[in-house]
Amino acid sequence: MRVLIADDSKAMRMIVLRTLRQSGLQIDEVHEAEDGADALAAVPTFAPDLIMSDWNMPNMTGIEFLQNLRASGNNTTFGFVTSESNPSMKEQAIAAGAAFLLTKPFDAERLAEVVGAVVS
C-alpha cells in the first residue's frame, strides 16, 4: 500500500510512519508532505492508496486539502490524524469524504483497527 502522510510537524510524520509500520499493515511506499498544498501537488504523481492528514496546517489545512482532492474527482481513501476531535469536526470530515478521524495520541493497535477497517 502506498501512503501519503501530510503534517506540518516532521516529528509527527515520523510518529505516524513508525506506528503504521508497527500496525502490521502492508506499507510498500510512503511520501511525506509538509502541508495540504504540498500533499495535493504530490497526489497525481505518487498515486497513494491511503492519505493520512493532520487537520491544522499552514498554507492549506487538511480539510481544504480533502475538499480540493474530492473536487478534482479523486476518491483516494483519506483519513485525519489530529489532536482535535469534536463532533462538528468529525461531521465536517465525513461530509467532505473522509473515511476516518483518528485522534492523537494513538497506538499501533488503534491505528490498525481504524485504518484496517477502510483499506483492503
N, C-alpha and C positions, 0 to 999 in steps of 0.2 A: 504494500500500500504506500502511495506517495502522499506525504503530509506537508501542508503549508502551515507554519506557526507564525502568527502575527502578534507581536507585543513590543512596546517601546522599551521594555526592560530586557537587556541581554541576559541578565541573571534569570529572569522568569522564563525566557525562551529555553534556556538550558535546563531549568527545572521541569518544564513541560516535556521536553525531549527525553530527559532521563526517565521520567515517570512513564512516558509512552513505552520506552524500551523495557522497563520493568513490568509493564502490564501484561506482557505475553502476546500482545497484538503483533501481527506481522508488519513491520515497518521496513520498507525497502529503500526509501529515499526521503529526505527532509529538506525543505527550503525554509529559511527564516526571513521574516520581513520586519522592519522597524516600525511600521505604521500601516494603516489601511491603504494609503495610496501606493506604497511600495508593494504591498501584498496584491492589490488589484492589478498592478502592472505585471506581476510575476505569474499570474494565473494562466494566461494564454500559452506561454512557453513551457511552464513547469507542469501544467495539467494535473493538479493534485486530485486525489481520491477523497481527501478529507482536509478541511480547513479548520484550524483551531485559532480563535482570535480573542484578544483582550477587547474589552468594551471601550475603555478610556485610553485614547492615544492621540498624539498631536497630528496635525495635517489632515487626517481623515480618521474618524472614530471607527470602531468596529461595526456599529450599526449602520453607519454610512457606507462602509465597505460592503456589508451584506446587501444593502439596498441597491448599490451600484452593480454588484455582481448579478443579482436577480434581474435587474432592469436590462442587463446585457443578454439575458436568456440563459445564463449559466446556473445549473442546478446542482453543483457540487455540494456534497454533504458538508454543512457548516455548523460549527458549534462555538459557543462563547466559553472562555475560561476567564473568569473575572472575580474580583474580590467583592464586588457589589451584586446584591441579588435582592430585589424586592418584587412583589407581584406584578407591578406595572411594567417593570423592566423585562421580566420573563414574558409577559403578554406581548410586548413590543417585539421581542426577539422572535417568538414563534410566529407572530403575524407577518414578520418580514421574511420568514423562511428558514429560521434556524432550527436545527434538529435537537439541540440541547443547550443548556446553560449550566456549566459546571462551576461551582463556587470554590474559590481558593479559601483555605488550603484543602488539598485532596491527596489521596494516596493512589498507588498503582491499582489496587483492587477497585476503588471507586471509579477511577478513570476507565478501567477495562469494562466495568459494568455499564457505564453511561455510553461510552464510545462503541463498545461491542454490540449494544442494542441497535445502533443505527448504521453500522457498516457491515459488509459481508466479507 
